Amino acid sequence: MESPFEPAPDEALASHVYQLVLEDIVAGRLAPGQRLRERELSEKHSVSRIPVREALHRLEQDGFIVTAPRRGAVVRRLTLTDVEELFDLRVLLESFAAKRAAERVAAGADGGRLTELLRLAQKATDEGDFERASDLNTEFHAEIVNVSGHRLLARSLRPLQGMLRWIFGLGVSRPMELNAIEHAEIREAILAGRPQLAESLAAAHVELGRQPVIEGLAGHLPE
């Protein structure tokens, strides 16, 4: 008998396929406008069409694919408006997450993994593994949400973090050194249990990243 706390087999497979297809989109192996056929995906990932169909449905809900007339599911074409809206949400949600994380650390929660992630990101940067460093920086933001203890916020931010990886995967981001400095400041505010400071630093960090990304993508994405 299946545990009520464990996902059903089809649900687990759908989540697995979701992640695999998402990684292909983020990495550029599936290009914007490319058609996604259930049969091909089920053969590629050795699953039935049922979890593939569910995975595609979730990817559409999260904004990574769209259903086009006569073409079915295709990879979405990002626009500058998408990028602007993503940063709008990040300012609100990530600053709130940092504030909540600082409040919880002040109340006794453990935020030690934030330090470990920054250490690993710096090590990857020093070794020239910038893809690994970027992934660790994304994980740093996710860990702030984990420390915040806000489950609905975590679920809401998950697709946004995937979208952010997709955008940064286009090759536009701020220098790693600046991100490292700002991440360290946010971490220190959280670990010091200073909610207002953590909130303002997180908001400033997102805003400082907005304009370089918009300017860098202006010649590559439509409005």
N, C-alpha and C positions, 0 to 999 in steps of 0.2 A: 504493500500500500504506500502510495506516494505521500511524503510529508507535506502538510499544507504550507510549510514555510519554504519549500523548494519549488523552483519553476517547473512546470510541466515540460516533458521532453520537447514538444514542438516549440514551446516558448523559449527554451534554452537554445535550441537550434536557430530560431529566428534571431535571437540576440547575437549569436555567433556570426551568422551571415551578415547581420547589420554591421557589425564591427569590421568584417572583412571587406565589405563593399565600401564602407565609409573610408577605410584606410586607402583603398584604391582611388577613391575620389580625391582625398586630401593629398595623396602622393602624385596625382596627375596621371595615374595609369588609366583612369576613366575620365575622358575629357568632357568639358561642358558641351551639351548637345548630343552626347553619345547615347545611343539607345541601350536600354537594359532589358534583356529578354529573360523571362522566367526560366525557360528551358535551358538556356546556356548557363545561367547562374547555378541552376540546380545540378547540372553536370559538372561544372567547374568545382563546386564545393561539396559534391557528393551527398546531396540532401534531396528530399522531395520538393515539389513546388510549393507545398503549404508553408513551410518556414520562409522560403524565398519570398512568397507573396506578402507575408506578414512583415518581413524585413523591409521590403520596398514600401509598404504602407507607412512604416515608422520613419523611414528616410524621407518620405514626402512630407509627413507631419513636421519633421524637424528642419525642413527647408533645404535638403540636399538634392532632391530630385523633384521633377514635376511630371504630370501626366499630360502629354501633348496629343491633340487630335490626330488620329490615324498612325501615330507613332508609339503610343503607349508611354511607358516610363522612360524618361531621359534625364541625364545629369543636368542640373540647373545651371543657367548662366548667371554668374554673380554680376551685380551692378554696384555702382558707387553708393547708391541709396541703401543697398543692403549693408554695405560697410559702415556707413554713417549710423544706421539704426542699430547695428551691433554695438558700436561704441557708446551710443546713448544708453543702451541697456547695461553695458558693462560698468559705466560710471555709477549707475544707481545700485546695481546688485553687488558688485565687487566691493564698493565702499561699505555697504551694509554688512557684507560678510566679514570684512576686516574689523568693523566695529564690534560685531557679535563675537568674533574670535577673541578679541582683546578682553571683552567682558567675561567670557568663559575662562580664559587663562587667569584673569584676576580672581575668579572664583575657584581656581584649582585645577582647571583642565590642562592637559599636557600639549604644549605646542612645539616640542623638541624636534619633531620631524621637519619643521620648516628650516631649521638650521642645517640639518643633514642634506636636504634637497639643494640648498644654496651651495653647500660645500661640493656636492657632486656636480652641480651645474658649472661651478668655477673650474673644477678639475677637467671636465669635458671641454670647456672653452680653452683652457691652457694646452690641452692635447690636440686642439684643432678639430674636435668632433662637434661641429656647430649644430648638426641635426640633433644629436643627443642632448646638447645643452638647451636647445629650444624645447625639446620634449620635457626636460626637467623643469624648465621655467613654467611651462604649462601646468605641470604637476604641482608646482609650488602654489599657483593660484587655486588649483583644486583642493590642495591641502588646507588652505585658509578656510575654504567652505566646510571641509570636514571638521576643522577645529571649531567652527561656528556652531556645529551641532544642529543646524537647521535643515531638516531632511527635505522639505519642499523646495527650499532654495537650491539644494544640491541637485535635485531632479530637474529643476528649471534651468540651471546653468550648464548641465551636461551637454545638450546639443549646441549651446552657444560656444562652449570650449572647442567642440569639434569644428564649428564654423570658423572660429579664430585660427585654429591650426591650418585650415584650408586657405584662409586669406594670407597668413604669414608664409604658407608654402608657395605662394606666388613670387616669393623672393623679396618682399618688401617688409622691412622691420627696422627698428632703431638699433644702434650699436649695442652689442652685448654688455659692454662696460657700463653704459648708462642704466640698462635694465638691472644689472647686478647691484649697482649702488642703490637704486630705488627699492628693489626687493629687500635689500638688507635693512633699509630704513623702516619699511613696513613691518618686517619681522621683529625688529627691535621694539617698535611701538606695541605690537601684539604681545610679545613676551613680557613687556613692562606693564601690561594691563592698562594701557591708555587708549580707551575706545575712540575718543574724539580725534586724537592724533592719528590713530590707525585709519580711521575713516577718511580724513582729509588727505593723507598721504596716498591711500589707495585710489581715491578719485583723481588726484593730481597725476598719478602714474598713468592711468588710463588716458586722461586728456592729453598728456604730453606725447603719447604714442599715436594719437588720432591723426594729426595733421601730416606727419611724415608718411603714414600709410596711405592717406587719401591722395596726397600729391604723387606718391610713387605709383599709384594704380590709375591715376587720371588718364593716362594715355593707353591703358590696357583694358579698362572696363567701361561699358556704357553707363550713362546716367541712370 
